[in-house]
Amino acid sequence: MNLVSTIMLISALISLVLATVSFWLPQLSPDSEKLSPYECGFDPLGSARLPFSLRFFLVAILFLLFDLEIALLLPLPWGDQLNDPTLTFIWATAVLMLLTLGLIYEWLQGGLEWAE
């Protein structure tokens, strides 16, 4: 038996043992929270159609918008290796200025305040 098949066999055995233990171990000590159909903290006796606040979605969209700037600025170090890197830095500065102006606008409009 070669080394690769030995490692694969050991990995499969460890995975099988861990899956078996994780399946049987929680059943040994059940409690009311584990037996509850909802483990997310919501009251299971209330309505399942509670509306979310619109502010939650606004903050989530703002987070995604400002998080995506990392993806836009990721090629910036490679742009430094070009013959004329000033164009890369101009575009990066334009993106950052646009996002900064958007952040200032949202801040002044009160879009970032969670509780009013």
Residue pairs with C-beta under 8 A, 6 or more apart in sequence:
1 9
26 34
33 39
36 44
37 44
38 44
42 50
55 114
58 111
59 112
59 114
62 106
62 111
62 112
65 99
65 102
66 99
66 103
69 95
69 96
69 99
72 95
73 92
73 95
73 96
75 88
76 88
76 89
76 92
79 85
79 88
79 89
79 92
80 88
82 88
106 112
110 116
